[in-house]
Amino acid sequence: MADLSKRWPTQVNAAAFYGDPCGRNAQASPKWERQNLALIPCPWPLVTAWNGGTVKSIRIHRHCAESLSAVLDAIWKAAAGDLEIVRAWGMHLYGGGYYFRPARGESWLSMHAYGCAVDFDPARNGWKNPRPNFASVPAVLEAFAAEGWIWGGSWAKKDGMHWQAARTK
């Protein structure tokens, strides 16, 4: 079976694949955002994990849009269209998608700044949490893996809320 993650660039090659999201004064480029970001609806209602507000769609790079839609559809299908199952898995708690910022504790851009990363259920899948909840939700892990997305919960410094369409090596 082919390694589907190979469809995505390495993190160091993200700008070549996704374009450079930097504008003037190292700020987000509005032109890049207009040309490259898409809004993806989710098959179930999302709420922001930070304040409980409603999320109507996920802002993601256009190169990842179809793939993320396939991931979300596969999760909804695995849950048999049951919102209570999706809630039990934590997939209704949206932690973020595109957000122009540096990587946590680093000087380079986060994969979120390229629009190729999403976070879900940060409370139960927090950064450096040695036992992220998603480790016990094979349907979610399999849906992202089927599209070649990389899960931060498998990293040495675990980031269990995080999936990205960029390889680490």
N, C-alpha and C positions, 0 to 999 in steps of 0.2 A: 504494500500500500504506500502511495506517495506521501511525503511529508507536506501537508497542506500549508504549514506555516511558511514554506518557501515562497508562497505567492506574495508574501509581505516583505518589505525591505528590512534590513537590520536597522536598529535605532540610529547608528551613526550615518546611515544613508537615508534617513527619513526626509530630509529637506530635498534630496534629489528626486524622491518618489512623490512626496506630497506637496512640494513647493515650500518656499521659505515664508513662514507666517509673520516674519518680523517686518515692521514698518519703521517709521522715523523714531529716533531716540529709543530704540529697542522696545518699542511698544507694538501691540498687535496691528497688523496691516488691514484696514477696512477693505481695501481692494482685494487682498488675498481671501478674506472672509467671504466677500460677495461671490468670488469666482470659484471657490472650493468647498464651501460648506453646504450641507443639505440638511433638511429636517426630516427625520424618520418617525412616523407614528408607531406607537407600541400597541400590540393587540389587546392589552389590558391597561387599566388605569395606573398611572405612575404618580407617586408623591415624592417630593424632595425629602431625602432622609434628614436634611438639616433643619427644616422648619415645618414640614408637613404640607406645604403648598402643592397645588396641582401642577403636574408637568404634562404639557400637551404633546410634546415631541422631543426627540433626542437630536441634538445638533452634532453632526459627525461629518468627516471628510467625504466628499462624493465618491472617492475611490473605495471607501469602506461601506457605503450606504446599502448597497444591495446585499452584501454579506451580513451586515448587522441585522437587516430585515429578515434574512433567512434564519439567523440565530434566534431572534425573538419569536418567529413563527414556529420554529422547532421546539422551543421551550413551551409555548402555548399549547402545541399539539401534545407534548409529553405530559402536560398537566391536564389533558383532556378538556381544555377550555374552562377549567375550574379555577376561579379567582382565589378561592381559599387555599388551594394547593400552591399557587403562585405566591401568595402571601406567606405561607409556611416556609417556602424556600427563600423568601426575602427579596424576590425579584421585582416586587412592586416599589421597593425603596431605592429611588434613583439618587446616586451619589454624585453624578456629573458625567459630562462628555467633553465637548470642546471647551477649553478654558486656557487662555494664553497665560502661561506662567512657567518659571523654571521647574526642573525636577526637584523633588523634595531634598533639600540640603545640598543641591548641586548648582553649578553655574550654567549648565546647558538646559535647553528647553525640555519640558515634560512632553511625553507623547500626547498628552491632552492638548498641548499647544498646536500640535499638527492635526488635531481632530481625529486621531486614530485610536483613542482610548475611551473606555467607559468604566464607571464604577457603580456597583450596586450594594446595598445593605452594609454600609460602612460600620455600623455599630457592632455587628456580629462578625465582621470580616476585616477588622482594622489592621493598619500597618504594623508589622512585626508581631501580630497575633499568631502564636505558634499552632493554633488549631482553628483556622478559619471555618466558619459554618459551611461554606460552599464545598468543602472537602467531603461533606456528607450528602451532597446533592448531585449524584451522577448525571441526572438529566441535564442540568445546567452546564456542568463541565463538558459533557459530550456534545452539546449543541454548539458551544464556542469552539471546541476542538475540531468539530466537523468542518468548520470554516477556516481553520488554521489560526485562530486567535490564541495569543499567549496569555496564560493565567498567572497573575502575580502571586497567587497562593502557592506556587511551586518554586518560588525563588528562595534563596538563602535568607534574605530579609523579606519575609512574607508580606504580601500586599493582597490579601484575599478578596478584597472588593473589586480589584482591578483586572481588566482584560484589555489587551492592545493588539492592534494589527501591525505589529513591528516586532521583529525577532531581537533578542538580546545578544545573540552571537551568530 
